[in-house]
Structure formats: C-alpha cells, structure tokens
Amino acid sequence: MRPDQGIPKVAFFLTGGYSNGRAVAGPAYQLRNLGVNIFSIGVGSYVNPAELNLIATDPDSTHVFRMSSFNDLAGWVDKLSAVSCDGK
C-alpha cells in the first residue's frame, strides 16, 4: 500500500453475484482498517444487497450502488469519481 499522505485510498468492489459461501467481512474490515474507502457496486438481479452493504464503507447510502447491467457502468463513472475523490 502506498504511504502517500493526503491521497485517498479507494477500492471499487464490482460484482454480478454473491460470495459463494466465502467470508467477505474479514477482508473488507482489514482494508477499511488500512484507511481504504470501499465502494460496492452490484450489477444485475443476482447480487446480495446485504453483502454489498457489509463490504462497503459506511454510510451505505453513499458507498453502495446498484445497476441493472454492466452497460450502465459508463454512466456511473462521473458519480463514482465525485463521491470517491472527496476524501471521505
């Protein structure tokens, strides 16, 4: 992990499904403890909203996104850039 001061550390978790029984809380917790701001993006109708919320940094209202298809991702780039670059 880069030790640069003042540069936000951001991760985007993009999924079209669910964890298949693997624990997601531990790795997400470890990243958040390192100061990483995690955004969860669920695509399609087979995602698990509870897992998206568990992985994302709080508040979920600004860190969890849903879209119907991967084609919609291009339209979300500006929104994701705006919320991920504010340093929160």
C-alpha positions as a printed Julia matrix, in Angstrom:
88×3 Matrix{Float64}:
   0.0     0.0     0.0
   1.36    3.42   -0.93
   2.22    5.53    2.11
   1.39    8.82    0.35
  -0.11   11.32    2.77
  -3.28   13.11    1.78
  -4.12   10.86   -1.16
  -7.39    8.98   -0.67
  -7.16    5.2    -0.82
 -10.17    3.9    -2.73
 -11.33    0.43   -3.79
 -14.26   -0.42   -6.03
 -15.84   -3.82   -5.48
 -17.78   -4.72   -8.61
 -19.9    -7.88   -8.67
 -22.63   -9.52  -10.64
 -23.3   -12.14   -7.99
 -22.57  -13.14   -4.43
 -19.72  -14.65   -2.42
 -20.49  -18.37   -2.93
 -20.07  -19.07    0.78
 -16.77  -17.29    1.28
 -16.46  -14.83    4.13
 -16.32  -11.25    2.9
 -16.44   -9.35    6.19
 -12.85  -10.06    7.26
 -11.06   -8.84    4.13
 -13.31   -5.79    3.9
 -12.64   -4.97    7.56
  -8.88   -5.27    7.02
  -8.97   -2.9     4.06
 -11.05   -0.34    5.95
  -8.57   -0.52    8.86
  -5.83    0.38    6.4
  -7.77    3.52    5.52
  -9.25    2.26    2.26
 -12.61    3.74    1.29
 -14.59    0.82   -0.24
 -17.43    1.27   -2.71
 -19.64   -1.73   -3.58
 -21.29   -1.9    -6.98
 -23.8    -4.66   -7.64
 -24.76   -5.39  -11.24
 -27.84   -7.34  -12.25
 -30.51   -9.14  -10.29
 -28.35  -11.85   -8.67
 -26.4    -9.67   -6.22
 -26.73   -9.95   -2.47
 -27.56   -6.47   -1.1
 -26.55   -7.47    2.44
 -23.06   -8.43    1.21
 -22.71   -5.18   -0.72
 -23.52   -3.28    2.48
 -21.15   -5.43    4.55
 -18.23   -4.82    2.2
 -18.74   -1.1     1.64
 -17.51    1.65    3.9
 -20.32    3.36    5.82
 -22.59    5.07    5.11
 -24.12    2.62    2.64
 -26.21    5.42    1.13
 -23.08    6.88   -0.48
 -20.95    3.74   -0.86
 -23.31    1.1    -2.27
 -24.63    1.26   -5.82
 -26.87   -1.0    -7.89
 -27.29   -1.09  -11.64
 -29.15   -3.4   -13.95
 -26.31   -4.25  -16.36
 -22.6    -3.73  -16.91
 -23.53   -1.44  -19.81
 -24.8     1.04  -17.21
 -21.35    1.37  -15.65
 -20.18    4.06  -18.07
 -23.0     6.33  -16.92
 -21.9     5.95  -13.28
 -18.25    6.91  -13.75
 -18.78   10.61  -13.03
 -20.88    9.9    -9.95
 -18.37    7.39   -8.6
 -15.5     9.79   -9.26
 -17.26   12.58   -7.41
 -18.02   10.56   -4.27
 -14.72    8.67   -4.18
 -12.49   11.71   -4.57
 -13.96   13.84   -1.79
 -11.65   12.17    0.74
 -14.4    10.75    2.97
